[in-house]
Amino acid sequence: MSVQVEDKSMPAMRTSDKGSMRALVQEGRGSADVLHIREVPKPELIEGRVLVRMRAASVNALDWHSAHGGLLLEVVSRIMRQKPQPIRGVDLAGTVEAVGPGITRFKPGDEVFGGAPAAFAEYVRAREDGLLVKPQSLSFEQAATIGVAGRTALQGLRDHAQVKPGQRVLIHGAGGGVGTFAVQIAKALGTHVTAVTGPRNIDVVASLGADEVIDYSKEDITRRPQQFDAVLDIAGTRSVSSLRRLLVPSGIFVQVGATKGSWFGVFGRIIAVMLRSRVLKQRVKFYVAKATVEDLAFLRDLFLAGKLRPVIDRTYPLSEAREAIRYLGTGQARAKVVITED
Ligand SMILES: NC(=O)c1ccc[n+]([C@@H]2O[C@H](COP(=O)([O-])OP(=O)(O)OC[C@H]3O[C@@H](n4cnc5c(N)ncnc54)[C@H](OP(=O)(O)O)[C@@H]3O)[C@@H](O)[C@H]2O)c1
């Protein structure tokens, strides 16, 4: 599979009638089979919101988890009082179709990118403060990849690990969406980067500027001596204790993600990290990335400075969005998977 980073020309949008649109709707939980393209009402434009015609939207692990989650996810969502969201997707790039009352920063025709719920749809209603104007040199597909993955990588390294220039950083799980951003951001922050990834992604990760790339099918990183100031664990495939042993005494372990196994495994790991932090007072952290537009602007500026290159593995038209989510779940995806308008 070749890595796609360039612009792709887009065919015209198809919609059924003025008041409706097509969207990827989640009907139940358990597998990607619960996702269906349906005709649904177009979002109503209300005060403080922008209606965006979706040109590209990227797939995140969250979309896979939301479709696959079972009872435990249902319970956690209710505890956190999350609104049921039958249309998946949170990262998009597109063209402003119309603006609601009170909108001052955008006008119809503007090309924008950022975050909004229900992004796997022909039209998406977004908050004004969740969007930025898209630079011309950034394609719609590239722009749609940045939101969740880029901010998660940035906040993990800069805010939670608080890496400093010259420090040695281990990115564990460097070949996925978050990982490919993390390698580049860690380099942009002036650190020495060791990246662990699988055989499929060695070349891509090396091309992003990692100082050392380790193929986990050939070398067990946990057998190395202590040497890292920070470990960013995106993969969650090795025990916390084995990865912490790689840290120098003042080093910090930051848990970003977990394997796409059972929900008990995912939550178990998060709870274990929190207990280590709060009870054992170890320098370990878990965080949930914040959707700040300032960080999106920081990442846009890294792109404009030539320090950040969104990497896209495959694109799928909206009509095949379910396959995009299925593909992410295979563990074979390299960097980002993107959905485009049909
Ligand atoms: N804390 C937060 O706020 C936050 C935000 C977003 C995402 N996340 C989490 O971060 C993780 C990555 O998200 P993503 O969107 O980047 O997903 P993704 O693109 O599917 O990436 C999956 C990651 O898992 C690694 N991986 C898969 N199988 C592996 C194996 N057998 N051994 C070692 N590594 C393996 C991959 O590493 P290689 O490709 O290098 O093998 C890749 O880095 C997910 O768990 C997600 O839930 C957390």
The ligand as an ORCA input file, in Angstrom:
! r2SCAN-3c Opt
* xyz 0 1
  N      -5.832      9.765     25.498
  C      -6.495     10.352     24.509
  O      -7.046     11.442     24.643
  C      -6.555      9.654     23.166
  C      -6.949     10.372     22.024
  C      -6.949      9.718     20.798
  C      -6.594      8.378     20.728
  N      -6.275      7.714     21.858
  C      -5.894      6.304     21.814
  O      -4.633      6.204     21.198
  C      -4.540      4.958     20.530
  C      -4.110      5.185     19.096
  O      -5.115      5.908     18.426
  P      -4.993      6.086     16.848
  O      -6.140      6.918     16.422
  O      -3.615      6.494     16.505
  O      -5.250      4.589     16.365
  P      -4.555      3.780     15.192
  O      -4.248      4.700     14.063
  O      -5.388      2.598     14.941
  O      -3.190      3.307     15.823
  C      -3.131      2.128     16.567
  C      -1.813      2.047     17.273
  O      -1.692      0.765     17.927
  C      -0.430      0.190     17.609
  N      -0.540     -1.270     17.529
  C      -1.562     -1.981     17.001
  N      -1.314     -3.299     17.121
  C      -0.121     -3.397     17.739
  C       0.686     -4.478     18.173
  N       0.315     -5.748     17.966
  N       1.834     -4.194     18.788
  C       2.242     -2.909     18.980
  N       1.535     -1.842     18.592
  C       0.370     -2.084     17.994
  C      -0.072      0.758     16.290
  O       1.295      0.816     16.226
  P       2.101      0.445     14.918
  O       1.272      0.836     13.728
  O       3.305      1.240     15.064
  O       2.290     -1.015     14.959
  C      -0.654      2.165     16.353
  O       0.232      3.060     16.956
  C      -5.915      4.297     20.649
  O      -5.881      3.358     21.708
  C      -6.821      5.443     21.001
  O      -7.951      5.020     21.722
  C      -6.235      8.318     23.065
*
